[in-house]
Amino acid sequence: MDLTGATWRKSTRSGSGGGNCVEVADNLPGIVGVRDSKDPEGPALVFGPVAWRAFVAEVARRP
């Protein structure tokens, strides 16, 4: 999947310390990219928008 042109943003849940940061790119049509901010040239996960919304909704329900 080509993520050229992705605009990455750091998750607000990542916080500012510890180095465990997730970045999300949701500006590309039909896909949402997720990567480790410590390794921006490394692999990224790619989700469809419906799957991404379901994932975020499930995570939000957890304590």
PyMOL Python script that loads the backbone (N, CA, C, O; Angstrom):
from pymol import cmd

cmd.read_pdbstr("""\
ATOM      1  N   MET A   1       0.852  -1.172   0.000  1.00  0.00           N
ATOM      2  CA  MET A   1       0.000   0.000   0.000  1.00  0.00           C
ATOM      3  C   MET A   1       0.897   1.234   0.000  1.00  0.00           C
ATOM      4  O   MET A   1       1.830   1.333   0.797  1.00  0.00           O
ATOM      5  N   ASP A   2       0.616   2.150  -0.878  1.00  0.00           N
ATOM      6  CA  ASP A   2       1.427   3.354  -1.008  1.00  0.00           C
ATOM      7  C   ASP A   2       0.934   4.432  -0.051  1.00  0.00           C
ATOM      8  O   ASP A   2      -0.193   4.911  -0.179  1.00  0.00           O
ATOM      9  N   LEU A   3       1.765   4.809   0.896  1.00  0.00           N
ATOM     10  CA  LEU A   3       1.407   5.844   1.859  1.00  0.00           C
ATOM     11  C   LEU A   3       2.085   7.178   1.551  1.00  0.00           C
ATOM     12  O   LEU A   3       2.157   8.060   2.407  1.00  0.00           O
ATOM     13  N   THR A   4       2.582   7.318   0.315  1.00  0.00           N
ATOM     14  CA  THR A   4       3.154   8.589  -0.114  1.00  0.00           C
ATOM     15  C   THR A   4       2.076   9.656  -0.016  1.00  0.00           C
ATOM     16  O   THR A   4       0.951   9.454  -0.472  1.00  0.00           O
ATOM     17  N   GLY A   5       2.411  10.764   0.566  1.00  0.00           N
ATOM     18  CA  GLY A   5       1.444  11.843   0.736  1.00  0.00           C
ATOM     19  C   GLY A   5       0.678  11.779   2.045  1.00  0.00           C
ATOM     20  O   GLY A   5      -0.159  12.637   2.324  1.00  0.00           O
ATOM     21  N   ALA A   6       0.965  10.761   2.847  1.00  0.00           N
ATOM     22  CA  ALA A   6       0.285  10.648   4.140  1.00  0.00           C
ATOM     23  C   ALA A   6       0.712  11.791   5.052  1.00  0.00           C
ATOM     24  O   ALA A   6       1.886  12.156   5.107  1.00  0.00           O
ATOM     25  N   THR A   7      -0.246  12.339   5.756  1.00  0.00           N
ATOM     26  CA  THR A   7       0.026  13.345   6.776  1.00  0.00           C
ATOM     27  C   THR A   7      -0.136  12.654   8.122  1.00  0.00           C
ATOM     28  O   THR A   7      -1.245  12.320   8.538  1.00  0.00           O
ATOM     29  N   TRP A   8       0.992  12.448   8.792  1.00  0.00           N
ATOM     30  CA  TRP A   8       1.005  11.700  10.050  1.00  0.00           C
ATOM     31  C   TRP A   8       0.782  12.633  11.220  1.00  0.00           C
ATOM     32  O   TRP A   8       1.325  13.737  11.266  1.00  0.00           O
ATOM     33  N   ARG A   9      -0.022  12.176  12.166  1.00  0.00           N
ATOM     34  CA  ARG A   9      -0.223  12.932  13.406  1.00  0.00           C
ATOM     35  C   ARG A   9      -0.092  11.970  14.576  1.00  0.00           C
ATOM     36  O   ARG A   9      -0.475  10.803  14.493  1.00  0.00           O
ATOM     37  N   LYS A  10       0.448  12.478  15.648  1.00  0.00           N
ATOM     38  CA  LYS A  10       0.653  11.666  16.840  1.00  0.00           C
ATOM     39  C   LYS A  10      -0.670  11.513  17.582  1.00  0.00           C
ATOM     40  O   LYS A  10      -1.427  12.473  17.722  1.00  0.00           O
ATOM     41  N   SER A  11      -0.934  10.326  18.044  1.00  0.00           N
ATOM     42  CA  SER A  11      -2.141  10.068  18.814  1.00  0.00           C
ATOM     43  C   SER A  11      -2.145  10.906  20.085  1.00  0.00           C
ATOM     44  O   SER A  11      -1.117  11.040  20.749  1.00  0.00           O
ATOM     45  N   THR A  12      -3.293  11.466  20.422  1.00  0.00           N
ATOM     46  CA  THR A  12      -3.395  12.228  21.666  1.00  0.00           C
ATOM     47  C   THR A  12      -3.257  11.317  22.878  1.00  0.00           C
ATOM     48  O   THR A  12      -2.968  11.793  23.976  1.00  0.00           O
ATOM     49  N   ARG A  13      -3.460  10.013  22.695  1.00  0.00           N
ATOM     50  CA  ARG A  13      -3.329   9.038  23.781  1.00  0.00           C
ATOM     51  C   ARG A  13      -1.871   8.625  24.018  1.00  0.00           C
ATOM     52  O   ARG A  13      -1.580   7.938  24.996  1.00  0.00           O
ATOM     53  N   SER A  14      -0.974   9.027  23.155  1.00  0.00           N
ATOM     54  CA  SER A  14       0.423   8.620  23.289  1.00  0.00           C
ATOM     55  C   SER A  14       1.124   9.340  24.424  1.00  0.00           C
ATOM     56  O   SER A  14       2.099   8.822  24.970  1.00  0.00           O
ATOM     57  N   GLY A  15       0.654  10.514  24.790  1.00  0.00           N
ATOM     58  CA  GLY A  15       1.307  11.264  25.847  1.00  0.00           C
ATOM     59  C   GLY A  15       2.614  11.867  25.375  1.00  0.00           C
ATOM     60  O   GLY A  15       2.934  11.836  24.186  1.00  0.00           O
ATOM     61  N   SER A  16       3.364  12.412  26.311  1.00  0.00           N
ATOM     62  CA  SER A  16       4.604  13.089  25.937  1.00  0.00           C
ATOM     63  C   SER A  16       5.851  12.353  26.401  1.00  0.00           C
ATOM     64  O   SER A  16       6.959  12.763  26.055  1.00  0.00           O
ATOM     65  N   GLY A  17       5.710  11.298  27.159  1.00  0.00           N
ATOM     66  CA  GLY A  17       6.890  10.608  27.670  1.00  0.00           C
ATOM     67  C   GLY A  17       6.858   9.125  27.380  1.00  0.00           C
ATOM     68  O   GLY A  17       5.840   8.584  26.947  1.00  0.00           O
ATOM     69  N   GLY A  18       7.962   8.483  27.618  1.00  0.00           N
ATOM     70  CA  GLY A  18       8.021   7.040  27.496  1.00  0.00           C
ATOM     71  C   GLY A  18       8.358   6.521  26.119  1.00  0.00           C
ATOM     72  O   GLY A  18       8.775   5.370  25.989  1.00  0.00           O
ATOM     73  N   GLY A  19       8.193   7.327  25.087  1.00  0.00           N
ATOM     74  CA  GLY A  19       8.576   6.911  23.748  1.00  0.00           C
ATOM     75  C   GLY A  19       7.625   5.938  23.074  1.00  0.00           C
ATOM     76  O   GLY A  19       7.892   5.509  21.952  1.00  0.00           O
ATOM     77  N   ASN A  20       6.529   5.576  23.718  1.00  0.00           N
ATOM     78  CA  ASN A  20       5.562   4.659  23.110  1.00  0.00           C
ATOM     79  C   ASN A  20       4.516   5.468  22.360  1.00  0.00           C
ATOM     80  O   ASN A  20       3.421   5.704  22.871  1.00  0.00           O
ATOM     81  N   CYS A  21       4.851   5.888  21.161  1.00  0.00           N
ATOM     82  CA  CYS A  21       3.977   6.788  20.412  1.00  0.00           C
ATOM     83  C   CYS A  21       3.467   6.138  19.137  1.00  0.00           C
ATOM     84  O   CYS A  21       4.190   5.431  18.435  1.00  0.00           O
ATOM     85  N   VAL A  22       2.215   6.398  18.870  1.00  0.00           N
ATOM     86  CA  VAL A  22       1.566   5.912  17.656  1.00  0.00           C
ATOM     87  C   VAL A  22       1.211   7.122  16.813  1.00  0.00           C
ATOM     88  O   VAL A  22       0.751   8.135  17.339  1.00  0.00           O
ATOM     89  N   GLU A  23       1.422   7.021  15.501  1.00  0.00           N
ATOM     90  CA  GLU A  23       1.014   8.070  14.576  1.00  0.00           C
ATOM     91  C   GLU A  23      -0.021   7.504  13.618  1.00  0.00           C
ATOM     92  O   GLU A  23       0.051   6.343  13.216  1.00  0.00           O
ATOM     93  N   VAL A  24      -0.978   8.338  13.263  1.00  0.00           N
ATOM     94  CA  VAL A  24      -2.066   7.942  12.379  1.00  0.00           C
ATOM     95  C   VAL A  24      -2.107   8.895  11.190  1.00  0.00           C
ATOM     96  O   VAL A  24      -1.939  10.104  11.348  1.00  0.00           O
ATOM     97  N   ALA A  25      -2.331   8.348  10.013  1.00  0.00           N
ATOM     98  CA  ALA A  25      -2.541   9.151   8.802  1.00  0.00           C
ATOM     99  C   ALA A  25      -3.913   8.785   8.247  1.00  0.00           C
ATOM    100  O   ALA A  25      -4.129   7.667   7.779  1.00  0.00           O
ATOM    101  N   ASP A  26      -4.837   9.744   8.307  1.00  0.00           N
ATOM    102  CA  ASP A  26      -6.181   9.470   7.812  1.00  0.00           C
ATOM    103  C   ASP A  26      -6.591  10.424   6.696  1.00  0.00           C
ATOM    104  O   ASP A  26      -7.778  10.659   6.467  1.00  0.00           O
ATOM    105  N   ASN A  27      -5.589  10.973   6.003  1.00  0.00           N
ATOM    106  CA  ASN A  27      -5.871  11.920   4.929  1.00  0.00           C
ATOM    107  C   ASN A  27      -5.889  11.291   3.538  1.00  0.00           C
ATOM    108  O   ASN A  27      -6.162  11.982   2.556  1.00  0.00           O
ATOM    109  N   LEU A  28      -5.608  10.009   3.439  1.00  0.00           N
ATOM    110  CA  LEU A  28      -5.587   9.348   2.132  1.00  0.00           C
ATOM    111  C   LEU A  28      -6.935   8.687   1.865  1.00  0.00           C
ATOM    112  O   LEU A  28      -7.542   8.140   2.786  1.00  0.00           O
ATOM    113  N   PRO A  29      -7.413   8.727   0.629  1.00  0.00           N
ATOM    114  CA  PRO A  29      -8.729   8.161   0.340  1.00  0.00           C
ATOM    115  C   PRO A  29      -8.771   6.642   0.523  1.00  0.00           C
ATOM    116  O   PRO A  29      -7.979   5.906  -0.065  1.00  0.00           O
ATOM    117  N   GLY A  30      -9.701   6.202   1.343  1.00  0.00           N
ATOM    118  CA  GLY A  30      -9.962   4.776   1.485  1.00  0.00           C
ATOM    119  C   GLY A  30      -9.052   4.000   2.402  1.00  0.00           C
ATOM    120  O   GLY A  30      -9.234   2.793   2.556  1.00  0.00           O
ATOM    121  N   ILE A  31      -8.054   4.657   3.033  1.00  0.00           N
ATOM    122  CA  ILE A  31      -7.158   3.940   3.938  1.00  0.00           C
ATOM    123  C   ILE A  31      -6.783   4.797   5.140  1.00  0.00           C
ATOM    124  O   ILE A  31      -6.824   6.026   5.086  1.00  0.00           O
ATOM    125  N   VAL A  32      -6.420   4.127   6.216  1.00  0.00           N
ATOM    126  CA  VAL A  32      -5.886   4.778   7.415  1.00  0.00           C
ATOM    127  C   VAL A  32      -4.586   4.064   7.745  1.00  0.00           C
ATOM    128  O   VAL A  32      -4.566   2.846   7.919  1.00  0.00           O
ATOM    129  N   GLY A  33      -3.500   4.827   7.831  1.00  0.00           N
ATOM    130  CA  GLY A  33      -2.201   4.257   8.169  1.00  0.00           C
ATOM    131  C   GLY A  33      -1.889   4.457   9.641  1.00  0.00           C
ATOM    132  O   GLY A  33      -2.270   5.466  10.235  1.00  0.00           O
ATOM    133  N   VAL A  34      -1.195   3.490  10.226  1.00  0.00           N
ATOM    134  CA  VAL A  34      -0.782   3.559  11.631  1.00  0.00           C
ATOM    135  C   VAL A  34       0.663   3.108  11.698  1.00  0.00           C
ATOM    136  O   VAL A  34       1.021   2.070  11.140  1.00  0.00           O
ATOM    137  N   ARG A  35       1.499   3.885  12.381  1.00  0.00           N
ATOM    138  CA  ARG A  35       2.917   3.530  12.494  1.00  0.00           C
ATOM    139  C   ARG A  35       3.472   3.916  13.856  1.00  0.00           C
ATOM    140  O   ARG A  35       2.848   4.661  14.612  1.00  0.00           O
ATOM    141  N   ASP A  36       4.640   3.402  14.149  1.00  0.00           N
ATOM    142  CA  ASP A  36       5.396   3.710  15.368  1.00  0.00           C
ATOM    143  C   ASP A  36       6.185   4.986  15.095  1.00  0.00           C
ATOM    144  O   ASP A  36       6.989   5.031  14.164  1.00  0.00           O
ATOM    145  N   SER A  37       5.964   6.007  15.888  1.00  0.00           N
ATOM    146  CA  SER A  37       6.641   7.286  15.644  1.00  0.00           C
ATOM    147  C   SER A  37       8.152   7.193  15.828  1.00  0.00           C
ATOM    148  O   SER A  37       8.891   8.021  15.295  1.00  0.00           O
ATOM    149  N   LYS A  38       8.619   6.197  16.577  1.00  0.00           N
ATOM    150  CA  LYS A  38      10.060   6.032  16.763  1.00  0.00           C
ATOM    151  C   LYS A  38      10.731   5.442  15.528  1.00  0.00           C
ATOM    152  O   LYS A  38      11.955   5.486  15.403  1.00  0.00           O
ATOM    153  N   ASP A  39       9.939   4.895  14.621  1.00  0.00           N
ATOM    154  CA  ASP A  39      10.469   4.250  13.417  1.00  0.00           C
ATOM    155  C   ASP A  39       9.651   4.682  12.194  1.00  0.00           C
ATOM    156  O   ASP A  39       8.977   3.856  11.578  1.00  0.00           O
ATOM    157  N   PRO A  40       9.707   5.978  11.839  1.00  0.00           N
ATOM    158  CA  PRO A  40       8.859   6.484  10.753  1.00  0.00           C
ATOM    159  C   PRO A  40       9.146   5.866   9.392  1.00  0.00           C
ATOM    160  O   PRO A  40       8.285   5.910   8.514  1.00  0.00           O
ATOM    161  N   GLU A  41      10.308   5.302   9.193  1.00  0.00           N
ATOM    162  CA  GLU A  41      10.634   4.646   7.919  1.00  0.00           C
ATOM    163  C   GLU A  41      10.310   3.153   7.954  1.00  0.00           C
ATOM    164  O   GLU A  41      10.446   2.455   6.950  1.00  0.00           O
ATOM    165  N   GLY A  42       9.885   2.680   9.108  1.00  0.00           N
ATOM    166  CA  GLY A  42       9.572   1.261   9.269  1.00  0.00           C
ATOM    167  C   GLY A  42       8.187   0.922   8.735  1.00  0.00           C
ATOM    168  O   GLY A  42       7.564   1.726   8.042  1.00  0.00           O
ATOM    169  N   PRO A  43       7.719  -0.258   9.061  1.00  0.00           N
ATOM    170  CA  PRO A  43       6.425  -0.710   8.539  1.00  0.00           C
ATOM    171  C   PRO A  43       5.257   0.075   9.140  1.00  0.00           C
ATOM    172  O   PRO A  43       5.355   0.639  10.230  1.00  0.00           O
ATOM    173  N   ALA A  44       4.170   0.093   8.409  1.00  0.00           N
ATOM    174  CA  ALA A  44       2.927   0.713   8.877  1.00  0.00           C
ATOM    175  C   ALA A  44       1.794  -0.281   8.673  1.00  0.00           C
ATOM    176  O   ALA A  44       1.795  -1.066   7.725  1.00  0.00           O
ATOM    177  N   LEU A  45       0.853  -0.231   9.559  1.00  0.00           N
ATOM    178  CA  LEU A  45      -0.380  -1.001   9.390  1.00  0.00           C
ATOM    179  C   LEU A  45      -1.338  -0.161   8.561  1.00  0.00           C
ATOM    180  O   LEU A  45      -1.340   1.065   8.662  1.00  0.00           O
ATOM    181  N   VAL A  46      -2.146  -0.812   7.749  1.00  0.00           N
ATOM    182  CA  VAL A  46      -3.113  -0.096   6.925  1.00  0.00           C
ATOM    183  C   VAL A  46      -4.496  -0.707   7.171  1.00  0.00           C
ATOM    184  O   VAL A  46      -4.676  -1.923   7.089  1.00  0.00           O
ATOM    185  N   PHE A  47      -5.452   0.146   7.468  1.00  0.00           N
ATOM    186  CA  PHE A  47      -6.830  -0.253   7.728  1.00  0.00           C
ATOM    187  C   PHE A  47      -7.753   0.430   6.739  1.00  0.00           C
ATOM    188  O   PHE A  47      -7.442   1.510   6.236  1.00  0.00           O
ATOM    189  N   GLY A  48      -8.875  -0.185   6.461  1.00  0.00           N
ATOM    190  CA  GLY A  48      -9.960   0.499   5.781  1.00  0.00           C
ATOM    191  C   GLY A  48     -10.641   1.403   6.791  1.00  0.00           C
ATOM    192  O   GLY A  48     -10.546   1.148   7.992  1.00  0.00           O
ATOM    193  N   PRO A  49     -11.323   2.446   6.349  1.00  0.00           N
ATOM    194  CA  PRO A  49     -11.968   3.372   7.288  1.00  0.00           C
ATOM    195  C   PRO A  49     -12.971   2.706   8.230  1.00  0.00           C
ATOM    196  O   PRO A  49     -13.026   3.061   9.407  1.00  0.00           O
ATOM    197  N   VAL A  50     -13.758   1.759   7.745  1.00  0.00           N
ATOM    198  CA  VAL A  50     -14.745   1.089   8.599  1.00  0.00           C
ATOM    199  C   VAL A  50     -14.045   0.267   9.674  1.00  0.00           C
ATOM    200  O   VAL A  50     -14.437   0.307  10.840  1.00  0.00           O
ATOM    201  N   ALA A  51     -13.023  -0.470   9.295  1.00  0.00           N
ATOM    202  CA  ALA A  51     -12.266  -1.267  10.265  1.00  0.00           C
ATOM    203  C   ALA A  51     -11.584  -0.367  11.290  1.00  0.00           C
ATOM    204  O   ALA A  51     -11.546  -0.695  12.476  1.00  0.00           O
ATOM    205  N   TRP A  52     -11.046   0.761  10.843  1.00  0.00           N
ATOM    206  CA  TRP A  52     -10.382   1.687  11.762  1.00  0.00           C
ATOM    207  C   TRP A  52     -11.384   2.248  12.775  1.00  0.00           C
ATOM    208  O   TRP A  52     -11.087   2.301  13.968  1.00  0.00           O
ATOM    209  N   ARG A  53     -12.551   2.661  12.320  1.00  0.00           N
ATOM    210  CA  ARG A  53     -13.567   3.189  13.239  1.00  0.00           C
ATOM    211  C   ARG A  53     -13.993   2.126  14.248  1.00  0.00           C
ATOM    212  O   ARG A  53     -14.198   2.434  15.422  1.00  0.00           O
ATOM    213  N   ALA A  54     -14.125   0.889  13.803  1.00  0.00           N
ATOM    214  CA  ALA A  54     -14.499  -0.199  14.721  1.00  0.00           C
ATOM    215  C   ALA A  54     -13.396  -0.422  15.754  1.00  0.00           C
ATOM    216  O   ALA A  54     -13.689  -0.624  16.933  1.00  0.00           O
ATOM    217  N   PHE A  55     -12.141  -0.388  15.331  1.00  0.00           N
ATOM    218  CA  PHE A  55     -11.013  -0.549  16.248  1.00  0.00           C
ATOM    219  C   PHE A  55     -10.994   0.558  17.296  1.00  0.00           C
ATOM    220  O   PHE A  55     -10.862   0.287  18.490  1.00  0.00           O
ATOM    221  N   VAL A  56     -11.127   1.808  16.848  1.00  0.00           N
ATOM    222  CA  VAL A  56     -11.097   2.946  17.765  1.00  0.00           C
ATOM    223  C   VAL A  56     -12.272   2.869  18.736  1.00  0.00           C
ATOM    224  O   VAL A  56     -12.107   3.147  19.924  1.00  0.00           O
ATOM    225  N   ALA A  57     -13.444   2.501  18.254  1.00  0.00           N
ATOM    226  CA  ALA A  57     -14.618   2.383  19.134  1.00  0.00           C
ATOM    227  C   ALA A  57     -14.396   1.310  20.200  1.00  0.00           C
ATOM    228  O   ALA A  57     -14.754   1.505  21.362  1.00  0.00           O
ATOM    229  N   GLU A  58     -13.813   0.190  19.813  1.00  0.00           N
ATOM    230  CA  GLU A  58     -13.544  -0.885  20.777  1.00  0.00           C
ATOM    231  C   GLU A  58     -12.514  -0.455  21.822  1.00  0.00           C
ATOM    232  O   GLU A  58     -12.687  -0.725  23.011  1.00  0.00           O
ATOM    233  N   VAL A  59     -11.467   0.196  21.394  1.00  0.00           N
ATOM    234  CA  VAL A  59     -10.446   0.675  22.326  1.00  0.00           C
ATOM    235  C   VAL A  59     -11.048   1.700  23.284  1.00  0.00           C
ATOM    236  O   VAL A  59     -10.723   1.699  24.472  1.00  0.00           O
ATOM    237  N   ALA A  60     -11.913   2.565  22.789  1.00  0.00           N
ATOM    238  CA  ALA A  60     -12.521   3.601  23.637  1.00  0.00           C
ATOM    239  C   ALA A  60     -13.409   3.009  24.715  1.00  0.00           C
ATOM    240  O   ALA A  60     -13.595   3.621  25.766  1.00  0.00           O
ATOM    241  N   ARG A  61     -13.962   1.826  24.470  1.00  0.00           N
ATOM    242  CA  ARG A  61     -14.831   1.185  25.469  1.00  0.00           C
ATOM    243  C   ARG A  61     -14.040   0.545  26.607  1.00  0.00           C
ATOM    244  O   ARG A  61     -14.612   0.237  27.654  1.00  0.00           O
ATOM    245  N   ARG A  62     -12.782   0.346  26.428  1.00  0.00           N
ATOM    246  CA  ARG A  62     -11.963  -0.340  27.442  1.00  0.00           C
ATOM    247  C   ARG A  62     -11.496   0.664  28.501  1.00  0.00           C
ATOM    248  O   ARG A  62     -11.226   1.827  28.199  1.00  0.00           O
ATOM    249  N   PRO A  63     -11.408   0.187  29.747  1.00  0.00           N
ATOM    250  CA  PRO A  63     -10.953   1.081  30.845  1.00  0.00           C
ATOM    251  C   PRO A  63      -9.504   1.472  30.723  1.00  0.00           C
ATOM    252  O   PRO A  63      -8.991   2.210  31.565  1.00  0.00           O
TER     253      PRO A  63
END
""", "prot")
cmd.dss("prot")
cmd.show_as("cartoon", "prot")
cmd.util.cbc("prot")
cmd.orient("prot")
